[in-house]
Amino acid sequence: MTTPPPDYGNASRQHGGYSPSQQPPPQPPGQAAITINSIQGFGGGTLYGVNDPDGPTILVNSHPVPAQWGTSVIPVPPGRHHVRVFVPYRFPKEYGPAEITVDVAPNQNVALEYRAPKWTFSRGALGPPPQRARGVGASLLALAVIFLVIAIIAVIVGALE
């Protein structure tokens, strides 16, 4: 494996995401970049409160790069790059892992979107924007089971009185 160039992983970041009107800063001639827009789950976490206020962990070719929720612009040399994103957590250690391999041409900026899943044990979504959140069905099923158990307990308690 080759060593990355000196500016590899020095991501410039804009909090809050990006839109087509907000382009990342221009790269030096021949320099390429990968722009990742990271989106959290339910209102800043999942149904169960999984959230890392510092943002997800982004690895490019197994090298960690600075990242936060919102937009991270990662300068990379032209070529093929393996991108892996996850949110650090207690269990599982890597919540919402997702990965993709992208080819980046000279002077190209490849836009990706990472969306954390709604269910703790689901994979995240990583690819060209827009990405759909995963784990919605599992989260709704878990909520339904919880409410069903509470209703059964309420009926049992009411019958005992």
Backbone bond lengths (Angstrom), bond angles and torsions (degrees), N, CA, C in turn:
res aa  C-N    CA-C-N  psi(-1)  N-CA   C-N-CA  omega(-1)  CA-C   N-CA-C  phi
1 M - - - 1.458 - - 1.525 108.21 -
2 T 1.322 116.52 136.02 1.455 120.82 -179.69 1.518 110.28 -83.64
3 T 1.320 114.60 157.88 1.465 118.57 178.20 1.515 109.02 -84.04
4 P 1.325 117.29 145.90 1.463 120.33 -178.57 1.525 111.04 -73.70
5 P 1.354 117.76 157.06 1.462 120.16 176.15 1.524 110.57 -66.66
6 P 1.351 117.23 164.01 1.473 120.60 -175.15 1.524 114.96 -55.67
7 D 1.338 118.85 -35.23 1.465 119.53 -177.44 1.518 112.94 -89.99
8 Y 1.320 117.55 3.90 1.464 122.70 -177.38 1.520 109.82 -63.22
9 G 1.308 116.96 122.40 1.459 120.68 177.65 1.506 114.75 89.96
10 N 1.326 118.63 -2.96 1.457 119.67 176.20 1.519 107.60 -83.19
11 A 1.305 114.71 81.57 1.465 120.61 -172.69 1.514 110.81 -79.36
12 S 1.324 115.84 133.82 1.455 119.12 168.74 1.513 106.23 -91.53
13 R 1.324 117.45 140.34 1.459 120.25 -172.18 1.507 111.48 -128.27
14 Q 1.328 114.33 144.35 1.455 122.05 173.27 1.510 105.66 -125.11
15 H 1.325 117.94 120.06 1.462 120.18 -177.68 1.517 110.14 -75.28
16 G 1.338 115.58 142.93 1.448 119.84 172.71 1.505 115.13 102.40
17 G 1.324 118.60 4.63 1.452 119.74 175.93 1.509 112.18 93.52
18 Y 1.322 115.57 -174.25 1.449 120.12 -178.67 1.509 109.31 -142.06
19 S 1.306 115.08 163.19 1.447 121.34 175.63 1.522 106.31 -135.60
20 P 1.323 118.19 169.55 1.459 119.36 179.69 1.518 113.04 -57.30
21 S 1.332 118.06 -27.86 1.466 120.25 179.51 1.522 112.26 -78.08
22 Q 1.331 118.25 -17.01 1.463 122.25 179.16 1.519 108.34 -105.27
23 Q 1.291 116.67 96.51 1.455 120.94 -179.83 1.525 109.50 -93.99
24 P 1.332 117.69 148.37 1.457 120.15 177.05 1.524 110.59 -66.09
25 P 1.328 117.64 162.87 1.459 119.78 -179.12 1.525 110.36 -60.81
26 P 1.336 117.30 149.04 1.462 119.59 -179.37 1.530 110.72 -63.68
27 Q 1.315 115.41 146.57 1.460 121.48 -179.67 1.531 109.31 -94.10
28 P 1.350 117.64 155.70 1.465 119.75 175.53 1.530 109.83 -59.33
29 P 1.343 118.05 157.63 1.464 120.45 -179.17 1.531 111.62 -53.05
30 G 1.328 115.68 130.93 1.460 121.15 179.47 1.518 113.68 82.62
31 Q 1.326 117.79 -14.66 1.465 121.43 -179.14 1.522 109.42 -78.33
32 A 1.298 116.39 143.80 1.462 121.66 178.36 1.519 108.77 -116.40
33 A 1.327 116.46 171.90 1.466 120.79 179.74 1.518 110.23 -152.05
34 I 1.325 114.21 155.30 1.449 122.08 170.73 1.524 105.61 -119.03
35 T 1.328 116.84 123.95 1.462 121.82 178.73 1.515 107.96 -106.93
36 I 1.336 116.26 121.89 1.455 120.90 -179.19 1.524 109.23 -116.78
37 N 1.324 115.66 121.90 1.458 121.28 173.80 1.525 106.89 -97.17
38 S 1.327 117.62 114.13 1.473 123.05 -177.64 1.517 110.11 -99.28
39 I 1.341 116.19 126.85 1.459 121.51 -177.94 1.518 109.29 -120.48
40 Q 1.343 116.68 130.76 1.464 122.20 -179.97 1.521 110.93 -76.49
41 G 1.345 115.08 170.53 1.460 121.52 177.61 1.518 111.49 -77.26
42 F 1.350 117.69 -145.56 1.469 123.90 -177.60 1.521 111.07 -50.87
43 G 1.307 118.74 106.50 1.461 123.23 172.29 1.514 114.42 45.90
44 G 1.315 118.42 43.97 1.448 120.19 177.00 1.513 113.04 97.92
45 G 1.269 118.81 29.95 1.460 122.63 178.24 1.509 108.44 160.24
46 T 1.298 117.13 -163.37 1.452 119.56 176.65 1.504 108.93 -102.25
47 L 1.289 115.47 -175.53 1.458 122.40 176.00 1.528 110.71 -54.87
48 Y 1.321 116.61 -29.98 1.466 121.53 -175.22 1.522 112.52 -102.08
49 G 1.319 118.17 11.58 1.449 120.99 173.66 1.513 115.30 86.06
50 V 1.327 118.83 14.54 1.461 119.68 177.09 1.512 107.39 -68.77
51 N 1.301 116.16 123.03 1.451 120.25 -179.57 1.516 107.79 -164.94
52 D 1.288 116.69 137.29 1.453 121.51 172.47 1.520 105.56 -118.47
53 P 1.343 117.52 109.91 1.459 119.08 -176.21 1.531 112.78 -60.87
54 D 1.328 117.18 -21.99 1.459 120.29 179.86 1.515 112.16 -80.63
55 G 1.317 117.05 -13.30 1.453 120.02 177.86 1.510 112.65 106.07
56 P 1.319 114.93 179.95 1.452 119.97 -178.80 1.522 111.28 -76.65
57 T 1.311 115.71 167.42 1.459 121.34 171.74 1.519 107.20 -96.20
58 I 1.331 116.64 129.15 1.460 121.78 178.03 1.521 108.00 -117.19
59 L 1.328 115.08 128.44 1.462 121.78 175.45 1.526 107.96 -117.00
60 V 1.318 116.92 129.27 1.462 121.58 174.21 1.517 106.30 -116.77
61 N 1.320 116.07 116.72 1.469 122.29 -175.40 1.530 110.73 54.03
62 S 1.324 115.89 42.24 1.471 125.30 178.74 1.519 113.91 70.63
63 H 1.332 118.93 6.95 1.465 122.29 177.56 1.530 108.62 -101.95
64 P 1.355 118.77 125.05 1.468 119.78 177.16 1.521 110.77 -67.61
65 V 1.327 116.10 141.35 1.458 121.65 177.34 1.526 108.49 -125.92
66 P 1.330 118.51 151.98 1.462 120.44 179.03 1.530 110.45 -60.68
67 A 1.325 115.94 137.95 1.462 120.23 -178.70 1.521 110.11 -151.99
68 Q 1.308 115.68 158.40 1.456 123.48 174.83 1.514 107.23 -152.76
69 W 1.336 117.26 170.08 1.458 119.69 174.12 1.509 107.42 -65.87
70 G 1.306 116.56 138.40 1.456 121.63 -175.01 1.518 108.22 109.55
71 T 1.315 116.90 -144.78 1.449 121.71 -173.54 1.522 112.37 -100.68
72 S 1.318 115.71 132.73 1.467 122.82 173.85 1.522 107.37 -124.16
73 V 1.327 116.79 123.63 1.462 121.79 176.82 1.525 106.86 -103.01
74 I 1.329 115.53 118.50 1.461 121.09 -173.44 1.525 109.23 -113.61
75 P 1.350 118.26 109.38 1.464 119.94 176.45 1.534 110.11 -66.49
76 V 1.313 116.39 133.57 1.464 121.80 179.02 1.522 108.66 -139.56
77 P 1.318 117.29 154.87 1.463 118.33 172.56 1.529 108.83 -73.14
78 P 1.328 117.84 153.77 1.463 118.96 176.51 1.528 110.37 -58.12
79 G 1.326 116.07 147.61 1.460 120.35 178.76 1.518 111.28 137.85
80 R 1.326 115.43 -167.44 1.464 122.54 -179.33 1.526 108.52 -90.15
81 H 1.343 115.60 133.51 1.463 121.10 -178.73 1.521 110.19 -134.03
82 H 1.323 115.09 137.70 1.465 121.33 176.73 1.531 107.38 -98.97
83 V 1.335 116.11 121.59 1.469 121.90 -177.50 1.520 108.39 -111.73
84 R 1.326 116.14 130.17 1.462 122.52 178.42 1.524 107.62 -129.38
85 V 1.340 116.67 132.27 1.464 122.00 -178.52 1.524 108.57 -131.56
86 F 1.330 117.11 138.77 1.461 122.93 173.66 1.518 108.43 -156.71
87 V 1.326 115.66 167.49 1.461 121.55 176.76 1.524 107.44 -108.45
88 P 1.335 119.05 124.23 1.467 120.44 177.58 1.531 110.20 -63.51
89 Y 1.335 115.90 139.01 1.462 120.71 -178.02 1.517 108.95 -155.29
90 R 1.327 117.30 170.47 1.468 121.31 179.41 1.523 111.90 -74.28
91 F 1.342 116.66 -54.52 1.460 120.58 178.83 1.512 107.96 -146.98
92 P 1.283 118.44 117.49 1.453 128.53 -4.51 1.533 110.79 -71.21
93 K 1.318 116.43 159.13 1.479 121.06 -178.00 1.523 111.45 -60.50
94 E 1.321 115.85 -35.77 1.464 121.30 178.32 1.520 108.28 -117.46
95 Y 1.312 116.40 100.62 1.457 122.38 179.58 1.526 108.68 -85.71
96 G 1.331 116.87 130.34 1.455 122.12 175.88 1.510 115.82 66.64
97 P 1.341 118.69 42.17 1.465 118.23 -178.60 1.532 111.47 -66.30
98 A 1.321 115.58 144.33 1.460 122.14 176.58 1.526 107.43 -152.51
99 E 1.315 116.06 148.80 1.457 119.07 179.31 1.516 110.66 -148.88
100 I 1.326 113.89 157.33 1.458 121.62 -179.83 1.524 108.06 -156.45
101 T 1.322 116.35 151.61 1.462 121.70 173.18 1.525 107.21 -110.28
102 V 1.331 116.06 129.31 1.463 120.65 -177.93 1.524 110.06 -126.14
103 D 1.318 115.17 146.38 1.460 121.89 172.76 1.511 107.70 -99.79
104 V 1.345 116.15 128.05 1.458 121.65 -177.72 1.522 108.25 -119.67
105 A 1.323 115.97 121.71 1.464 121.75 179.20 1.527 109.82 -85.16
106 P 1.338 117.88 161.69 1.473 119.62 175.51 1.530 110.19 -56.04
107 N 1.296 116.26 139.51 1.466 124.85 179.94 1.521 113.70 64.64
108 Q 1.333 118.67 12.28 1.463 121.66 -179.66 1.521 110.27 -97.19
109 N 1.330 115.61 145.44 1.455 121.94 173.23 1.524 106.56 -118.27
110 V 1.331 116.79 111.97 1.458 121.50 -179.53 1.532 108.50 -89.82
111 A 1.327 116.33 120.72 1.463 121.45 -179.86 1.524 109.48 -92.04
112 L 1.342 115.81 127.16 1.456 122.71 175.87 1.520 108.88 -126.59
113 E 1.318 115.23 157.97 1.459 120.37 175.19 1.523 108.20 -130.18
114 Y 1.348 115.70 130.63 1.470 121.59 174.20 1.518 106.81 -109.04
115 R 1.332 115.53 128.50 1.461 120.16 176.53 1.521 107.75 -122.02
116 A 1.336 115.64 119.79 1.465 120.87 177.92 1.533 108.72 -66.20
117 P 1.339 117.16 146.65 1.466 119.33 -178.41 1.524 112.34 -76.56
118 K 1.316 115.52 162.39 1.464 121.67 177.48 1.530 111.41 -83.59
119 W 1.312 117.77 -22.82 1.463 123.57 -178.60 1.517 107.58 -109.55
120 T 1.306 117.45 131.37 1.458 122.74 -174.32 1.522 114.14 -53.06
121 F 1.323 118.10 -35.71 1.460 120.43 -174.26 1.526 113.25 -98.68
122 S 1.324 117.76 10.42 1.464 121.41 176.42 1.523 109.75 -89.54
123 R 1.314 114.96 160.62 1.462 119.97 175.55 1.522 108.99 -81.04
124 G 1.310 116.22 154.31 1.449 121.03 173.90 1.517 109.76 -78.59
125 A 1.315 116.69 174.19 1.462 121.95 177.95 1.525 107.92 -115.48
126 L 1.331 117.06 128.87 1.466 122.61 -179.74 1.513 108.70 -138.51
127 G 1.320 116.29 125.49 1.456 121.20 179.00 1.512 109.75 171.66
128 P 1.329 116.68 -167.10 1.468 119.43 177.75 1.529 110.12 -62.47
129 P 1.335 118.24 142.52 1.461 119.55 -179.92 1.523 111.17 -70.27
130 P 1.321 117.33 151.74 1.462 127.98 -4.16 1.533 111.37 -87.44
131 Q 1.316 116.35 152.55 1.464 123.14 176.58 1.520 108.85 -111.74
132 R 1.321 116.62 142.28 1.469 121.50 177.49 1.520 109.30 -91.13
133 A 1.313 115.78 142.66 1.464 120.64 178.05 1.524 109.38 -69.93
134 R 1.309 115.90 142.16 1.461 121.50 177.53 1.520 109.25 -101.61
135 G 1.331 116.05 161.25 1.456 121.12 174.90 1.509 114.84 84.58
136 V 1.323 118.70 10.27 1.461 120.92 -179.09 1.529 110.27 -65.61
137 G 1.322 117.23 -46.38 1.468 121.32 -179.28 1.517 112.11 -61.41
138 A 1.331 117.04 -42.69 1.465 120.57 179.65 1.524 111.04 -64.38
139 S 1.327 117.01 -38.14 1.468 120.08 178.20 1.520 111.40 -65.92
140 L 1.322 116.53 -42.59 1.469 119.88 179.37 1.529 111.01 -66.37
141 L 1.329 116.89 -38.93 1.459 120.55 177.03 1.535 110.83 -62.97
142 A 1.330 116.97 -43.09 1.470 120.45 178.56 1.532 110.61 -61.73
143 L 1.329 117.01 -42.03 1.474 119.95 177.56 1.521 111.26 -62.48
144 A 1.327 116.95 -42.88 1.464 120.81 179.79 1.525 110.95 -61.89
145 V 1.318 117.50 -41.67 1.471 121.37 178.99 1.527 110.22 -64.45
146 I 1.322 116.82 -42.77 1.468 120.51 179.26 1.535 110.09 -60.72
147 F 1.335 117.17 -47.87 1.467 120.25 179.73 1.525 111.49 -64.31
148 L 1.320 117.87 -36.80 1.458 121.83 178.24 1.531 110.79 -63.64
149 V 1.326 116.78 -44.46 1.469 121.21 178.57 1.529 110.15 -62.40
150 I 1.319 117.42 -43.25 1.468 120.86 178.48 1.523 110.45 -62.41
151 A 1.330 117.51 -41.92 1.475 121.14 179.41 1.519 111.03 -64.48
152 I 1.341 117.50 -41.79 1.469 120.81 178.75 1.523 110.39 -63.95
153 I 1.318 117.47 -42.94 1.468 120.77 178.26 1.529 110.35 -62.57
154 A 1.331 117.09 -41.75 1.467 120.59 178.96 1.523 111.10 -62.84
155 V 1.326 117.57 -40.29 1.470 121.05 178.42 1.539 110.38 -65.86
156 I 1.329 117.11 -42.94 1.474 121.28 179.88 1.524 109.90 -64.04
157 V 1.319 117.56 -45.79 1.464 121.28 -179.86 1.529 109.73 -63.41
158 G 1.344 116.22 -41.87 1.467 119.90 178.96 1.519 112.24 -64.34
159 A 1.327 118.34 -35.00 1.466 122.08 179.72 1.522 111.71 -72.97
160 L 1.319 118.53 -26.11 1.452 122.72 -179.03 1.536 111.70 -79.30
161 E 1.285 117.67 -18.22 1.478 120.05 -177.14 1.500 112.18 -83.57
